[in-house]
Each structure stands twice: as structure tokens, then as C-alpha cells.
Amino acid sequence: QVQLVESGGGLVQAGGSLRLSCAASGRTFSNYAMGWFRQAPGKEREFVAAINWSGGSTYYADSVKGRFTISRDNAKNSVFLEMNSLKPEDTAVYFCAADRRFRLRLGVAQSEYDYWGQGTQVTVSS
């Protein structure tokens, strides 16, 4: 079993930055691809970013490309999401997710991830 706990959310002004963290349990963390998703009020959960097991491959949603950076530190069992140039449209609950299976391409669908954190709220004011 894998447990994920997000942290780092908060209130920030438009144009500001936040760094989200996801702490994972277990000794097999390094075998998993990891992703970030978000869900705004009244909207479906959407893909944000993903990173493969080694950290050598990343993929971003068009809406955050160039502004967000996903990274990981396997020695610390952690994944991060650096968010810059934040917009009010980025306001959402952000979820960390783990994909336990090897895939040729990084997953962008919720169904491709096996474990989920509880989420951390990010609010961007204008």
C-alpha cells in the first residue's frame, strides 16, 4: 500500500508562486510514475503534470506548461510541483497521484493512477 500526503497549498496573489510537496510512504516509491491533478469547484478533476520513475521524463497540461515544474526526490520519497505566474484559474484542490505500473507514455487520465492523496487547497486571488 502507498499513502500520499500533499502539503504547501495556500492563498497567493495572481502572479505569485507556490511549491507543493507530496510525501509518499513505502520503500518502492522510486518505481512509480507520479502525477499532479487538480479539481476546481464545480469542475472535473484534470491532469496537471506527470513525471516518470527516474525523473528523466515529464509531461504537462497545456494550461500550465511553462509555468509549472514537476520534480521528484526519490531519496526523500517526495514529489514537488513548483507553480509560478499563478492565475485565478489555477485555484483548485491539488492532488498527488502514483502510478504503480510501467507505461511507455506518462499517464494523463485519472484511471491510470492507483494511489491518491487527500489534496491541498490552492487559492489564487486577483
PAZAPA-4460 file (N, C-alpha, C; in steps of 0.05 Angstrom, whole numbers, plus 32768, in hexadecimal, padded with zeros to 4 digits):
% residues 126
    n_x    n_y    n_z   ca_x   ca_y   ca_z    c_x    c_y    c_z   seq   type   mol
   8011   7FE8   8000   8000   8000   8000   8012   8019   8000     1      Q     A
   8008   802D   7FF3   8016   8047   7FF1   8003   805D   7FFC     2      V     A
   800E   806D   800D   8000   8084   8017   800E   809E   800E     3      Q     A
   7FFE   80B1   8005   8008   80CA   7FFB   7FFC   80E1   800B     4      L     A
   800C   80F4   8012   8003   810B   8021   800E   8125   8014     5      V     A
   7FFC   8136   800B   8003   814F   7FFF   8006   8165   8014     6      E     A
   8016   8178   800D   8019   8190   801F   8023   81A7   800E     7      S     A
   8022   81BF   8019   802C   81D7   800C   8018   81E9   7FFF     8      G     A
   7FFE   81E0   8000   7FEA   81F1   7FF4   7FE5   820A   8006     9      G     A
   7FD6   821D   7FFB   7FD0   8235   8009   7FC4   824A   7FF7    10      G     A
   7FC4   8262   8002   7FB9   8279   7FF3   7FD0   828A   7FE8    11      L     A
   7FCE   8290   7FCF   7FE3   82A0   7FC2   7FD6   82B3   7FAE    12      V     A
   7FE3   82CA   7FAA   7FD9   82DD   7F96   7FE0   82D4   7F7A    13      Q     A
   7FD0   82DD   7F67   7FD6   82D8   7F4B   7FF3   82E1   7F44    14      A     A
   8001   82D0   7F36   801C   82D6   7F2F   8030   82CB   7F43    15      G     A
   8027   82C1   7F59   8038   82B6   7F6E   803F   8299   7F69    16      G     A
   804C   828E   7F7C   8056   8272   7F7A   8050   8262   7F93    17      S     A
   804D   8248   7F8F   804A   8235   7FA5   8059   821C   7F9D    18      L     A
   8062   820E   7FB1   8070   81F4   7FAD   8061   81DF   7FBD    19      R     A
   8055   81CC   7FAF   8047   81B6   7FBB   8059   819E   7FBF    20      L     A
   8055   8190   7FD4   8064   8178   7FDA   8051   8160   7FDE    21      S     A
   805B   8149   7FD7   804D   8130   7FDA   805F   811C   7FE7    22      C     A
   8059   8114   7FFF   8069   8100   800D   805D   80E4   800A    23      A     A
   806C   80D1   8001   8062   80B6   7FFC   806E   80A2   8010    24      A     A
   805E   808F   8017   8067   807A   8029   8072   8063   8019    25      S     A
   8080   8050   8026   8089   8039   8019   80A5   803B   800E    26      G     A
   80B1   8024   800B   80CD   8022   8001   80CE   801F   7FE3    27      R     A
   80B7   801C   7FD5   80B6   8019   7FB9   80AE   8032   7FAA    28      T     A
   80AF   8048   7FB7   80A7   8061   7FAB   80B5   8067   7F90    29      F     A
   80CE   8060   7F8F   80DE   8066   7F77   80D5   8057   7F5E    30      S     A
   80C5   8042   7F62   80BA   8032   7F4C   80A2   803F   7F3E    31      N     A
   8097   8053   7F4B   807D   805E   7F41   8080   8078   7F32    32      Y     A
   8071   807A   7F1C   806D   8094   7F10   805A   80A3   7F21    33      A     A
   805D   80BD   7F21   804D   80CE   7F33   803F   80E4   7F23    34      M     A
   8028   80ED   7F2C   801A   8102   7F1E   800D   8115   7F32    35      G     A
   8007   812C   7F27   7FF7   8140   7F36   7FDD   8145   7F26    36      W     A
   7FC7   8146   7F34   7FAD   814D   7F29   7FA1   8163   7F39    37      F     A
   7F8D   8170   7F2F   7F80   8185   7F3E   7F62   8185   7F38    38      R     A
   7F53   818F   7F4B   7F36   8190   7F48   7F2C   81AA   7F53    39      Q     A
   7F21   81BA   7F41   7F15   81D4   7F49   7EF7   81CF   7F50    40      A     A
   7EEC   81E2   7F60   7ED0   81DF   7F68   7EBE   81DC   7F4F    41      P     A
   7EAD   81C8   7F50   7E9A   81C4   7F3A   7EA5   81B9   7F21    42      G     A
   7EBF   81B1   7F21   7ECC   81A7   7F09   7ED7   818B   7F0E    43      K     A
   7EDC   817D   7EF8   7EE8   8163   7EF9   7F06   8165   7F00    44      E     A
   7F0F   814F   7F0C   7F2C   814E   7F12   7F3C   814D   7EF8    45      R     A
   7F51   815C   7EF6   7F60   815E   7EDD   7F7E   8159   7EE2    46      E     A
   7F8B   814F   7ECE   7FA7   8149   7ECF   7FB7   8163   7ECF    47      F     A
   7FCC   8163   7EDE   7FDE   817B   7EDF   7FFA   8174   7ED5    48      V     A
   8006   8160   7EE1   8022   8159   7EDA   8028   813D   7EE3    49      A     A
   803C   8131   7ED6   8045   8116   7EDD   8063   8113   7EDA    50      A     A
   806E   8100   7EE8   808B   80FB   7EE7   8090   80DD   7EEA    51      I     A
   80A3   80D3   7EDB   80A8   80B7   7EDB   80B8   80AF   7EF4    52      N     A
   80BD   8095   7EF6   80C9   808A   7F0F   80E5   8096   7F15    53      W     A
   80F4   809C   7F00   810F   80A6   7F04   8110   80C5   7F05    54      S     A
   80FB   80D2   7EFD   80FB   80EF   7EFB   8106   80F9   7EE1    55      G     A
   810D   80E7   7ECE   8118   80EF   7EB5   8104   80F7   7EA0    56      G     A
   80EB   80F2   7EA5   80D6   80F9   7E91   80BF   8107   7EA0    57      S     A
   80B6   811D   7E94   809F   812B   7EA0   808B   8132   7E8A    58      T     A
   8073   8138   7E92   805E   8140   7E80   804B   8153   7E8E    59      Y     A
   8042   8167   7E80   8031   817C   7E8C   8018   8181   7E7B    60      Y     A
   8003   8188   7E89   7FEB   8192   7E7C   7FF1   81AC   7E6F    61      A     A
   7FE5   81B1   7E58   7FEA   81CA   7E4A   7FE4   81E3   7E5B    62      D     A
   7FD1   81E1   7E6D   7FCA   81F7   7E7D   7FDF   8200   7E91    63      S     A
   7FF2   81EF   7E97   8007   81F5   7EAB   8023   81F4   7E9F    64      V     A
   8025   81EC   7E87   803F   81E9   7E7A   804E   8204   7E7A    65      K     A
   8067   8203   7E83   8077   821B   7E84   8074   822A   7E9F    66      G     A
   8061   8223   7EAF   805D   8230   7EC9   8062   821D   7EE0    67      R     A
   805B   8204   7EDD   805E   81F0   7EF2   8075   81DD   7EEC    68      F     A
   8081   81D3   7F01   8097   81C0   7EFE   8093   81A9   7F12    69      T     A
   8092   8191   7F08   8091   8179   7F19   80AC   816E   7F1C    70      I     A
   80B2   8164   7F34   80CC   8158   7F3A   80C8   8143   7F50    71      S     A
   80DD   8133   7F54   80DB   811F   7F69   80F6   811B   7F76    72      R     A
   80F6   8112   7F8E   810E   810A   7F9D   8108   80EF   7FA9    73      D     A
   8111   80DA   7F9B   810A   80BF   7FA3   8117   80B8   7FBE    74      N     A
   812E   80C3   7FC4   813A   80BE   7FDE   8129   80C8   7FF5    75      A     A
   8119   80DC   7FF0   8107   80E7   8004   80EA   80DF   8000    76      K     A
   80E5   80CD   7FED   80CA   80C4   7FE8   80B7   80DB   7FE3    77      N     A
   80C0   80EF   7FD3   80B0   8107   7FD0   80AE   810F   7FB3    78      S     A
   8098   811C   7FAD   8093   8128   7F93   808B   8145   7F98    79      V     A
   8092   8156   7F86   808D   8173   7F89   8080   817E   7F71    80      F     A
   8072   8194   7F75   8066   81A3   7F5F   806C   81C0   7F65    81      L     A
   807E   81CC   7F56   8084   81E8   7F58   8072   81F7   7F45    82      E     A
   8062   8209   7F50   804E   8218   7F41   8056   8235   7F40    83      M     A
   805A   8240   7F29   8061   825C   7F25   804D   826A   7F14    84      N     A
   804D   8284   7F15   803B   8294   7F06   801E   828B   7F09    85      S     A
   8016   8287   7F21   7FFC   827B   7F27   7FE5   828E   7F1E    86      L     A
   7FD0   8281   7F15   7FB8   828F   7F0B   7FA0   8287   7F1C    87      K     A
   7F8C   8298   7F1D   7F74   8290   7F2B   7F68   8275   7F21    88      P     A
   7F6C   826F   7F08   7F63   8256   7EFC   7F71   823E   7F08    89      E     A
   7F87   8242   7F15   7F96   822C   7F22   7F8A   8224   7F3D    90      D     A
   7F77   8234   7F46   7F6A   822E   7F60   7F5D   8212   7F5F    91      T     A
   7F65   8201   7F71   7F5A   81E6   7F71   7F66   81D6   7F89    92      A     A
   7F5B   81BF   7F8E   7F68   81AC   7FA0   7F7B   819C   7F8F    93      V     A
   7F94   819A   7F97   7FA9   818C   7F88   7FAE   8171   7F95    94      Y     A
   7FAE   815C   7F85   7FB2   8141   7F8E   7FCB   8135   7F82    95      F     A
   7FD9   8127   7F93   7FF0   8117   7F8B   7FE6   80FA   7F85    96      C     A
   7FF1   80EE   7F71   7FE9   80D3   7F6A   8001   80C2   7F61    97      A     A
   7FFF   80A8   7F66   8014   8095   7F5F   800A   8080   7F4C    98      A     A
   801B   807A   7F38   8015   8064   7F25   8029   804E   7F2A    99      D     A
   801F   8037   7F33   8031   8022   7F3B   803B   8011   7F23   100      R     A
   8030   8014   7F0C   8037   8004   7EF5   8048   8013   7EE1   101      R     A
   805A   8005   7ED4   806A   8011   7EBF   8059   8017   7EA6   102      F     A
   805D   802E   7E9C   804F   8036   7E83   8062   8043   7E70   103      R     A
   805E   803F   7E57   806F   804B   7E42   806B   8069   7E42   104      L     A
   8053   8072   7E47   804D   808E   7E48   8042   8095   7E64   105      R     A
   8048   80AD   7E6C   803E   80B6   7E86   8020   80B9   7E86   106      L     A
   8013   80B0   7E9B   7FF6   80B1   7E9C   7FEB   80CD   7EA0   107      G     A
   7FD5   80D2   7E92   7FC7   80EC   7E96   7FAB   80E8   7E9F   108      V     A
   7FA2   80CF   7EA1   7F87   80C9   7EAA   7F87   80C0   7EC7   109      A     A
   7F72   80C7   7ED5   7F70   80BF   7EF1   7F71   80A1   7EF5   110      Q     A
   7F66   8092   7EE2   7F64   8075   7EE4   7F80   8068   7EE2   111      S     A
   7F94   8076   7ED9   7FAE   806B   7ED6   7FBE   806D   7EF0   112      E     A
   7FB3   8079   7F04   7FC1   807C   7F1E   7FB3   806C   7F33   113      Y     A
   7FC3   8060   7F45   7FB9   804C   7F58   7FB5   8057   7F74   114      D     A
   7FC5   806B   7F7B   7FC4   8076   7F96   7FC2   8094   7F95   115      Y     A
   7FB3   809F   7FA8   7FAD   80BB   7FA9   7FB0   80C7   7FC5   116      W     A
   7FB9   80DF   7FC6   7FB9   80EE   7FDF   7F9F   80FB   7FE4   117      G     A
   7F9C   8109   7FFA   7F83   8116   8002   7F80   8131   7FF5   118      Q     A
   7F95   813C   7FEB   7F94   8156   7FDE   7F9C   816D   7FEF   119      G     A
   7FA5   8182   7FE3   7FAC   819B   7FF1   7FA0   81B3   7FE1   120      T     A
   7F94   81C5   7FEF   7F86   81DB   7FE2   7F9A   81F1   7FD9   121      Q     A
   7F97   81F9   7FC1   7FA5   8210   7FB6   7F91   8225   7FAD   122      V     A
   7F93   823D   7FB8   7F81   8252   7FB1   7F92   826A   7FA6   123      T     A
   7F8B   8273   7F8E   7F99   8289   7F82   7F86   82A0   7F80   124      V     A
   7F8C   82B6   7F8D   7F7B   82CD   7F8D   7F83   82E1   7F77   125      S     A
   7F70   82F0   7F6E   7F76   8304   7F5A   7F75   8320   7F65   126      S     A
***
